[in-house]
Amino acid sequence: MKSGTRIQKNLLAMSIAMVLISSTFISCEKEITVDLPVVDHQIVVEGFIYQDQPPMMMLTWSQGYFDPTNMETLQNMFVHDAVVNVTVDNVSYTLDEVCTADLTEEELELASIALGIPVESLQSLNLCIYTSFELIGETGKVYYLDVSLDEHHITGATKLPEIVVLDTLFFDIVSSLPNDSLGFIYGNITDPDTIGNAYRWFAKRINHYPDWVEDEELRGQQKDYGYIAPIGSVFDDEFFNGLSFEFAYYRGAEPNSSKYDDLNNERGYFKRGDTIAVRGCTIDRNAYKFIYSFESQVSNQGSPFAVPFNLESNLQGGLGAFIGYGAIYDTVICY
């Protein structure tokens, strides 16, 4: 009996202690009000130029992190009536503003291919870009950007580097997986003997979903509409300058994808039976720094232990980047 009484007293004491500790934490609660700084209204540039293609420049207004987002606000984000010039070899080209609402069906198809965006999406959102078909990208050239609108003035430059050929591309199964049909794309590249080369990887599955998939909307559709750059898509030659080396890439997913193979155990993997179109690109050093810092922020988002990164833009007076891509294309069939 005494032993039981002692145990009851100990339990009672522990209960009282827990109540006191809980009340201490509750009494320490304090409502904190944080005054968020007002976000400067800046122009964001998403611009690129490939060899043998005209430049594409999307200009939008910056938004606060907690600002509401809907179809109306998205439409109002586009910057209209800016003066956009790209200069190469001392010749300046003025880019025209083109909106998808003004395009014919044939032009929409061409814009869809160039931007990697389905026609339906271009029709639902009146997407506006600045371009000039008089200017066609050439490797080895430096392109200078100048954007003006009212008090806003943005300048920047990018080099469209020479192409570096992908020596070999192949698909290989990841042997440690229980599903023996999933794997990565591997490649070989020989880096030129000049320091500062950088690269970016894109890929898309161009085969179609079978008719028996559970999601009826996906049946018969091409698996990936546009080229996708996975997180970690860039690398430089800091550790392999002038060497030949092998690398591997997992499968990237479109933002906010709801496809079943982006949500189940196939996520991140290519699959036996896929046909993969690959776009391997050379980029200049400043473009590499921007993309690397951007992808680092995306991958670290939400982690309290992540190392902070500042975006290293190659522009002055605005946000974003203007990037020249020296691209080479190839196809991999996943046997």
C-alpha positions as CSV (number, residue, x, y, z in Angstrom):
1,M,0.0,0.0,0.0
2,K,2.8,2.4,0.9
3,S,4.4,1.7,-2.5
4,G,1.1,2.4,-4.3
5,T,0.7,5.6,-2.2
6,R,4.2,6.8,-3.1
7,I,3.6,6.2,-6.8
8,Q,0.3,8.1,-6.7
9,K,2.1,11.0,-5.0
10,N,4.8,11.0,-7.6
11,L,2.2,11.0,-10.4
12,L,0.4,13.9,-8.7
13,A,3.6,15.9,-8.4
14,M,4.5,15.3,-12.0
15,S,1.0,16.4,-13.1
16,I,1.3,19.6,-11.1
17,A,4.7,20.3,-12.6
18,M,3.4,19.8,-16.1
19,V,0.5,22.2,-15.4
20,L,2.9,24.8,-14.1
21,I,5.2,24.4,-17.1
22,S,2.3,24.7,-19.5
23,S,1.0,27.8,-17.7
24,T,4.4,29.4,-17.9
25,F,4.6,28.9,-21.7
26,I,1.0,30.2,-22.1
27,S,1.7,33.3,-20.0
28,C,4.8,34.0,-22.2
29,E,2.7,34.2,-25.4
30,K,2.7,37.6,-26.9
31,E,1.1,38.9,-30.0
32,I,3.7,40.2,-32.5
33,T,2.9,42.6,-35.3
34,V,5.3,42.7,-38.2
35,D,5.3,45.7,-40.5
36,L,6.2,44.4,-43.9
37,P,8.2,46.8,-46.1
38,V,6.6,48.3,-49.1
39,V,7.8,46.6,-52.3
40,D,9.4,48.8,-54.9
41,H,7.6,48.7,-58.2
42,Q,10.3,47.3,-60.5
43,I,10.4,45.7,-63.9
44,V,11.3,42.0,-64.1
45,V,13.0,40.8,-67.3
46,E,12.8,37.2,-68.5
47,G,14.7,37.3,-71.7
48,F,16.6,34.9,-73.8
49,I,18.1,34.4,-77.3
50,Y,19.1,31.2,-79.0
51,Q,21.2,30.8,-82.1
52,D,19.1,30.9,-85.3
53,Q,16.1,32.3,-83.4
54,P,14.9,35.8,-82.5
55,P,15.1,37.2,-79.0
56,M,12.2,36.7,-76.6
57,M,11.7,39.2,-73.8
58,M,8.9,39.1,-71.2
59,L,8.5,42.1,-69.0
60,T,6.4,42.0,-65.8
61,W,6.0,44.2,-62.8
62,S,7.3,42.9,-59.5
63,Q,4.8,42.0,-56.7
64,G,4.9,41.7,-53.0
65,Y,5.2,38.2,-51.5
66,F,1.8,38.5,-49.8
67,D,0.0,40.3,-52.7
68,P,-3.1,38.4,-53.9
69,T,-2.7,36.4,-57.2
70,N,-5.6,35.8,-59.6
71,M,-6.2,36.0,-63.3
72,E,-6.8,39.8,-63.2
73,T,-3.5,40.5,-61.2
74,L,-1.6,38.1,-63.5
75,Q,-2.9,40.0,-66.6
76,N,-2.0,43.3,-65.0
77,M,1.6,42.2,-64.3
78,F,2.6,42.5,-68.0
79,V,4.6,45.7,-68.8
80,H,3.2,47.4,-71.9
81,D,4.6,50.1,-74.2
82,A,8.2,49.8,-73.1
83,V,11.0,50.8,-75.5
84,V,13.1,47.6,-75.8
85,N,16.3,47.6,-77.8
86,V,18.9,44.9,-78.4
87,T,22.2,45.9,-79.9
88,V,24.8,43.5,-81.5
89,D,27.8,44.5,-83.7
90,N,26.9,48.2,-83.1
91,V,23.5,47.7,-84.8
92,S,20.4,48.3,-82.6
93,Y,17.1,46.5,-83.1
94,T,13.9,47.7,-81.6
95,L,11.7,44.9,-80.3
96,D,8.0,45.0,-80.9
97,E,5.4,44.1,-78.3
98,V,3.3,41.1,-79.4
99,C,0.4,39.7,-77.4
100,T,-1.2,36.3,-78.0
101,A,-4.7,37.8,-78.2
102,D,-3.6,39.4,-81.4
103,L,-2.2,36.3,-83.1
104,T,-3.8,34.1,-85.8
105,E,-4.3,30.4,-85.1
106,E,-1.1,29.6,-87.2
107,E,0.9,32.3,-85.3
108,L,-0.4,30.9,-82.0
109,E,0.9,27.4,-83.0
110,L,4.3,28.9,-83.8
111,A,4.4,30.9,-80.5
112,S,3.3,27.7,-78.6
113,I,6.3,25.8,-80.0
114,A,8.8,28.7,-79.4
115,L,7.6,29.3,-75.8
116,G,6.9,25.7,-74.8
117,I,3.4,26.6,-73.7
118,P,0.2,24.9,-74.9
119,V,-2.0,26.9,-77.2
120,E,-4.9,26.6,-74.7
121,S,-2.8,28.3,-72.1
122,L,-1.8,31.1,-74.5
123,Q,-5.5,31.7,-75.3
124,S,-6.6,31.8,-71.7
125,L,-3.9,34.2,-70.7
126,N,-3.1,37.1,-73.0
127,L,0.7,36.6,-72.8
128,C,2.7,39.6,-74.1
129,I,6.4,39.4,-75.2
130,Y,8.8,41.7,-77.0
131,T,10.6,40.3,-80.0
132,S,12.0,41.2,-83.4
133,F,12.2,38.8,-86.4
134,E,14.9,41.1,-87.9
135,L,17.3,39.9,-85.3
136,I,18.5,36.3,-85.3
137,G,20.9,34.9,-82.7
138,E,24.4,34.0,-83.7
139,T,27.0,32.1,-81.6
140,G,30.0,34.0,-80.4
141,K,28.1,37.4,-80.4
142,V,27.5,39.7,-77.4
143,Y,24.0,41.2,-77.1
144,Y,23.3,44.4,-75.2
145,L,19.8,45.0,-73.8
146,D,18.2,48.4,-73.1
147,V,14.7,48.8,-71.7
148,S,13.1,52.1,-70.9
149,L,9.7,53.0,-69.6
150,D,9.0,56.3,-67.7
151,E,11.5,56.5,-64.9
152,H,12.6,52.9,-65.3
153,H,15.8,52.1,-67.2
154,I,17.3,48.7,-67.4
155,T,20.6,47.7,-69.1
156,G,22.4,44.4,-69.4
157,A,24.4,42.1,-71.7
158,T,24.8,38.5,-72.5
159,K,27.0,36.4,-74.7
160,L,25.6,33.6,-76.9
161,P,28.5,31.2,-76.5
162,E,29.9,28.7,-79.1
163,I,28.2,25.3,-79.0
164,V,29.8,22.4,-77.1
165,V,28.7,19.1,-78.5
166,L,27.2,16.4,-76.3
167,D,29.4,13.4,-77.0
168,T,27.0,10.6,-75.8
169,L,23.6,10.4,-74.3
170,F,22.0,7.2,-72.9
171,F,19.3,6.0,-70.5
172,D,20.2,3.7,-67.6
173,I,18.1,2.0,-65.0
174,V,18.6,2.9,-61.3
175,S,19.4,-0.6,-60.0
176,S,18.6,0.2,-56.3
177,L,14.9,0.9,-57.1
178,P,12.2,-1.8,-56.8
179,N,10.7,-0.6,-60.0
180,D,13.2,-1.8,-62.7
181,S,11.9,0.5,-65.4
182,L,12.9,3.9,-63.9
183,G,16.2,5.6,-64.5
184,F,18.2,8.8,-65.4
185,I,19.6,10.2,-68.6
186,Y,23.4,10.1,-68.7
187,G,25.7,12.0,-71.0
188,N,29.3,12.8,-71.8
189,I,30.8,16.2,-72.7
190,T,34.3,17.4,-73.5
191,D,34.9,20.8,-72.0
192,P,37.1,23.3,-74.0
193,D,40.4,24.2,-72.5
194,T,39.3,27.7,-71.5
195,I,38.2,28.5,-68.0
196,G,34.7,29.9,-67.4
197,N,32.5,27.7,-69.6
198,A,29.0,26.9,-68.2
199,Y,26.2,24.7,-69.2
200,R,22.4,24.2,-68.8
201,W,20.3,21.1,-69.3
202,F,16.7,20.8,-70.6
203,A,14.7,17.8,-71.5
204,K,11.1,16.8,-72.4
205,R,9.3,13.5,-73.0
206,I,7.8,13.6,-76.5
207,N,6.0,10.2,-76.3
208,H,2.4,10.1,-75.3
209,Y,0.5,8.8,-72.4
210,P,-1.3,5.4,-73.1
211,D,-5.0,5.2,-73.4
212,W,-5.4,3.1,-70.3
213,V,-4.1,5.7,-67.8
214,E,-6.5,6.5,-65.0
215,D,-6.5,10.3,-65.7
216,E,-8.7,10.6,-68.8
217,E,-7.4,14.1,-69.6
218,L,-3.8,12.7,-70.1
219,R,-4.8,9.9,-72.4
220,G,-3.1,10.4,-75.8
221,Q,-1.4,13.6,-74.7
222,Q,2.4,14.2,-75.1
223,K,4.0,13.7,-71.7
224,D,5.8,17.0,-71.6
225,Y,4.8,20.0,-73.7
226,G,7.9,22.1,-73.4
227,Y,11.5,21.7,-72.4
228,I,12.0,21.4,-68.6
229,A,15.1,22.5,-66.7
230,P,15.2,20.5,-63.4
231,I,16.4,22.2,-60.2
232,G,20.2,22.0,-60.5
233,S,20.1,22.4,-64.3
234,V,23.4,24.4,-64.5
235,F,27.0,23.5,-64.0
236,D,30.4,25.1,-64.8
237,D,33.9,23.9,-65.6
238,E,35.6,24.9,-62.3
239,F,36.6,21.4,-61.5
240,F,36.9,19.8,-65.0
241,N,38.2,22.5,-67.3
242,G,39.4,20.9,-70.5
243,L,38.4,17.4,-69.5
244,S,35.9,14.9,-70.8
245,F,33.5,13.7,-68.1
246,E,30.1,11.9,-67.6
247,F,27.1,13.5,-65.9
248,A,23.5,12.4,-65.2
249,Y,20.2,14.2,-64.8
250,Y,16.9,13.3,-63.3
251,R,13.5,14.3,-64.8
252,G,12.2,17.8,-64.1
253,A,8.5,18.6,-63.6
254,E,6.4,21.5,-64.8
255,P,5.6,23.9,-62.0
256,N,2.5,22.9,-59.9
257,S,2.1,19.7,-62.0
258,S,-0.8,17.5,-61.1
259,K,0.2,14.6,-63.4
260,Y,0.1,11.3,-61.6
261,D,3.8,10.5,-62.6
262,D,4.9,13.8,-61.0
263,L,3.2,12.8,-57.7
264,N,3.9,9.1,-57.3
265,N,7.1,7.1,-57.1
266,E,7.9,7.9,-60.8
267,R,8.6,11.5,-59.9
268,G,12.0,12.6,-61.0
269,Y,12.7,9.5,-63.1
270,F,12.5,8.8,-66.8
271,K,10.9,5.5,-67.7
272,R,11.6,2.6,-70.1
273,G,9.6,3.3,-73.2
274,D,10.0,7.1,-73.0
275,T,11.4,9.1,-75.9
276,I,13.4,12.1,-74.6
277,A,14.2,15.3,-76.5
278,V,17.3,16.9,-75.0
279,R,18.5,20.5,-75.3
280,G,22.0,21.0,-74.0
281,C,23.1,24.6,-73.8
282,T,26.2,26.6,-73.3
283,I,25.8,29.9,-71.3
284,D,28.1,32.6,-70.2
285,R,29.4,33.0,-66.7
286,N,27.0,35.7,-65.6
287,A,24.0,33.7,-66.8
288,Y,25.3,30.7,-64.8
289,K,25.5,32.8,-61.6
290,F,22.0,34.0,-62.0
291,I,20.4,30.6,-62.7
292,Y,22.5,28.9,-60.0
293,S,21.4,31.5,-57.4
294,F,17.8,31.3,-58.5
295,E,17.6,27.5,-58.3
296,S,19.4,27.6,-54.9
297,Q,16.7,29.9,-53.6
298,V,13.9,27.7,-55.0
299,S,15.4,24.5,-53.6
300,N,16.0,26.1,-50.2
301,Q,12.6,27.8,-49.9
302,G,11.0,27.1,-46.5
303,S,14.1,25.6,-44.9
304,P,15.3,27.5,-41.7
305,F,18.7,25.9,-42.1
306,A,19.3,26.8,-45.7
307,V,22.2,29.1,-46.7
308,P,20.8,32.4,-48.0
309,F,21.5,33.3,-51.6
310,N,21.1,36.7,-53.3
311,L,20.0,36.6,-56.9
312,E,23.0,37.6,-59.1
313,S,21.3,39.3,-62.0
314,N,23.2,40.3,-65.1
315,L,21.0,43.4,-65.4
316,Q,21.3,46.9,-63.9
317,G,18.2,48.9,-62.9
318,G,15.8,45.9,-62.8
319,L,15.3,42.3,-61.8
320,G,15.6,39.1,-63.8
321,A,18.1,38.2,-66.5
322,F,18.8,38.2,-70.2
323,I,20.5,34.9,-71.3
324,G,22.1,33.8,-74.5
325,Y,21.9,30.0,-75.2
326,G,24.1,28.1,-77.6
327,A,21.9,25.0,-77.9
328,I,22.3,21.6,-79.3
329,Y,19.5,19.1,-79.6
330,D,19.4,15.3,-79.5
331,T,17.0,12.4,-78.8
332,V,17.2,9.5,-76.4
333,I,15.0,6.4,-76.6
334,C,14.7,4.7,-73.2
335,Y,15.2,1.0,-73.9
